[in-house]
Amino acid sequence: MFKALSRLFGSKPKAAPRPAIPAPAAHAPPAAPAEEALTVPSAKAKWEQDAARSLSREASPEELCGITPEMTPEQLRERLAYLYQRHNRAASSLDPKLREEAEFMLETLAGLREKYFGGAASS
């Protein structure tokens, strides 16, 4: 029976062996600090860095939100929308400190939106 099936289906041709991927050297020196400075931080690392900074209540609203005089109205609108989205999510956090900072920033963002766009959100 096996012979009949092997004649019917034939044997599979042997595939070429896959090229071996060289394994990293176990004795490789650690990366130099200059190489680490050239790497771009991941989005998560950037978020953690931004989140680690505490808010200065004495800073101006523009400084808190990273708004510069050179920004166009469209850039300003995008920045305020991004910050609103970020702090609106944080407002529902279980961490009381994060919630308090989020509420403060939402009030600051509302004030800036009223200052620059007259309070009406035009989409």
N, C-alpha and C positions, 0 to 999 in steps of 0.2 A: 504494500500500500504506500509506504513512504517513498519508494523508488518511483512509483507512478506519479505521485504528487510532485516530486522534485523534477521529474521530466516535464510535467505539465507547466509548472510555474517557473522552473529553472532556478538557478542560484543567482542571488543578487551579486552584481559586480562589486568588488571591494572599493570603497570610497577612498580617496586620497586622504592621508592622515592630515589632521588639522595642524596648522603651524602652532608651535608652542609659544605661549606668552612668557616672556622672560619675567621671572620673579624678582621683586625688588631685593637689592642686596641687603643682607642682614647687618652688614657692617658699614652702611652708608652714614656719613656724618650728618648731624642735624642741620636743618635749614639755617642759613645765615640770617641775621636780623634784617639785612637789606632786602632780602627776598620777601620777607614777611611784610615789609612796608609797601611793597608793590602790589600785594593782593588786595582786591576790592572786598570790603566787608559784606557779608551776606545781609539780606534784608532783616533777618531775625537779629543779627548782631547789631545792626544799625538801630533797630527798634529798641533793643535792650539798652543801648547807649543813650538814646533819646529819653527813654522812660526813667533812666537812673538819675537824670538831672532833675533837681527839685525846682519848683517855680519860685521866682523872686517876686514877691508881692509889690516891691518897690519899683520894678521895671515898668517901662511904658507898655501899653497894650501892643504897639507895633513891634517892640523888641521881643515880647513874649511870643508873638506869632511869626516872627521872622519876616516881617514886611519891611521892604525898603522903598525909598522914594522913587527909585528907577523902575519899579514894577508897573506894568500896564494894568488897566482895569480888568482885563481878562485873566492875567496872572494872579492878580489880587483875589478875584472871585474864586479861581481854582484853589488857591492856598487856603482861603477861608472855608471852602467846602471840604477840603481834605481834613483840616483841623477839626471842623465840626463833626465829621464822621468819626474821627478817631476819639474825640473826647465824649461824644454821645454814647459810644460803646462803653467807654470807661465809666460813665455815670451809673451804669447798672452793675458795677463790680461789687464783689463781696468785701473787698478791702476798703475800709473806711477812709484811709488816707487818699487812696486813688480816687475814690468817689468825690471827696471834698475838692481835690485838685481839678477834677473833671467839671464839677459844677462851677468853680471859679473861672475856668477857661471858657465854658459855654457862655457865661455872662460877659466875659471879655470879648468873645467873638460876636455876640449879639450887638455889643456897643460899637465894635469896629464896622460891622455890616451897616448899622444905622448911620455911622459917620461917613462912610465912603459911598454908600448906595441909597441913602435916604430911607432906610428901614424896609423898603419894599424889595422883596426878592424877585428879581426879574430873571427868568431862565432863558 
